[in-house]
Amino acid sequence: MSLHRLVYMSTAVGVLRADELDKVYLRAKASNAAAGITGLLLFYEGTFLQLLEGPAAGISSLMQKLRRDKRHANLIILESSPIETRIFPAAPMQHIPARNLSIGEKQAFSDLRMAVNARPAMVGSPAPGADNGLAAFLASFAQVRAA
Ligand SMILES: Cc1cc2nc3c(=O)[nH]c(=O)nc-3n(C[C@H](O)[C@H](O)[C@H](O)COP(=O)(O)O)c2cc1C
């Protein structure tokens, strides 16, 4: 079974209430667990950053759902590649609320969003995140919050 990793950034449509966000997380956890998908979902200042890892077919069908989901828009793929091992092997969808992000993490998130928005010509492939610290930013959550 081939493993795939996909990272995207998207913009929340309207103001998502906390209970609506919770619904997304709960739903994501349940269906990801069933599909063998793991990852990370960050939400800060109206922007989602999600990392998905799992069977290639499962990631692909989830992406079709995500692209149709009206709760967010401007979905930009930052990374999409086959992988040998997962960065986030444990959680069906680790979720870190904005209030738990450190000042440095918020800054890194904003920088990343600016880098992505400043380079629309690079949307898709090669990944805009490849040289702007995306991998290190995401991996830092796996190390710090895995426990
Ligand atoms: C930012 C965001 C992240 C999401 N992440 C997931 C996810 O990781 N897994 C998942 O099954 N659904 C996720 N969803 C919800 C899907 O878009 C979709 O609504 C859900 O899979 C239900 O689809 P279905 O009823 O057609 O099966 C997410 C939605 C949003 C807005």
Ligand as a Chemical Component Dictionary entry (heavy atoms), coordinates in Angstrom:
data_LIG
# 
_chem_comp.id                   LIG 
_chem_comp.type                 NON-POLYMER 
_chem_comp.pdbx_formal_charge   0 
_chem_comp.three_letter_code    LIG 
# 
loop_
_chem_comp_atom.comp_id 
_chem_comp_atom.atom_id 
_chem_comp_atom.alt_atom_id 
_chem_comp_atom.type_symbol 
_chem_comp_atom.charge 
_chem_comp_atom.model_Cartn_x 
_chem_comp_atom.model_Cartn_y 
_chem_comp_atom.model_Cartn_z 
_chem_comp_atom.pdbx_ordinal 
LIG C1  C1  C 0 -10.384 22.708 6.959 1  
LIG C2  C2  C 0 -11.114 21.405 6.835 2  
LIG C3  C3  C 0 -10.447 20.217 7.116 3  
LIG C4  C4  C 0 -11.085 18.986 7.007 4  
LIG N1  N1  N 0 -10.396 17.848 7.280 5  
LIG C5  C5  C 0 -11.008 16.653 7.117 6  
LIG C6  C6  C 0 -10.295 15.447 7.363 7  
LIG O1  O1  O 0 -9.116  15.445 7.736 8  
LIG N2  N2  N 0 -10.957 14.270 7.191 9  
LIG C7  C7  C 0 -12.276 14.215 6.784 10 
LIG O2  O2  O 0 -12.831 13.127 6.635 11 
LIG N3  N3  N 0 -12.972 15.347 6.574 12 
LIG C8  C8  C 0 -12.375 16.561 6.716 13 
LIG N4  N4  N 0 -13.089 17.708 6.480 14 
LIG C9  C9  C 0 -14.503 17.602 6.085 15 
LIG C10 C10 C 0 -14.668 17.208 4.627 16 
LIG O3  O3  O 0 -14.490 18.340 3.802 17 
LIG C11 C11 C 0 -16.076 16.610 4.387 18 
LIG O4  O4  O 0 -17.043 17.515 4.809 19 
LIG C12 C12 C 0 -16.211 15.334 5.187 20 
LIG O5  O5  O 0 -15.214 14.430 4.820 21 
LIG C13 C13 C 0 -17.571 14.672 4.984 22 
LIG O6  O6  O 0 -17.751 14.253 3.668 23 
LIG P1  P1  P 0 -18.895 13.202 3.274 24 
LIG O7  O7  O 0 -20.084 13.494 4.138 25 
LIG O8  O8  O 0 -19.153 13.485 1.819 26 
LIG O9  O9  O 0 -18.348 11.821 3.513 27 
LIG C14 C14 C 0 -12.460 18.956 6.611 28 
LIG C15 C15 C 0 -13.124 20.143 6.325 29 
LIG C16 C16 C 0 -12.467 21.360 6.434 30 
LIG C17 C17 C 0 -13.209 22.633 6.122 31 
# 
loop_
_chem_comp_bond.comp_id 
_chem_comp_bond.atom_id_1 
_chem_comp_bond.atom_id_2 
_chem_comp_bond.value_order 
_chem_comp_bond.pdbx_ordinal 
LIG C1  C2  SING 1  
LIG C2  C3  SING 2  
LIG C2  C16 DOUB 3  
LIG C3  C4  DOUB 4  
LIG C4  N1  SING 5  
LIG C4  C14 SING 6  
LIG N1  C5  DOUB 7  
LIG C5  C6  SING 8  
LIG C5  C8  SING 9  
LIG C6  O1  DOUB 10 
LIG C6  N2  SING 11 
LIG N2  C7  SING 12 
LIG C7  O2  DOUB 13 
LIG C7  N3  SING 14 
LIG N3  C8  DOUB 15 
LIG C8  N4  SING 16 
LIG N4  C9  SING 17 
LIG N4  C14 SING 18 
LIG C9  C10 SING 19 
LIG C10 O3  SING 20 
LIG C10 C11 SING 21 
LIG C11 O4  SING 22 
LIG C11 C12 SING 23 
LIG C12 O5  SING 24 
LIG C12 C13 SING 25 
LIG C13 O6  SING 26 
LIG O6  P1  SING 27 
LIG P1  O7  DOUB 28 
LIG P1  O8  SING 29 
LIG P1  O9  SING 30 
LIG C14 C15 DOUB 31 
LIG C15 C16 SING 32 
LIG C16 C17 SING 33 
# 
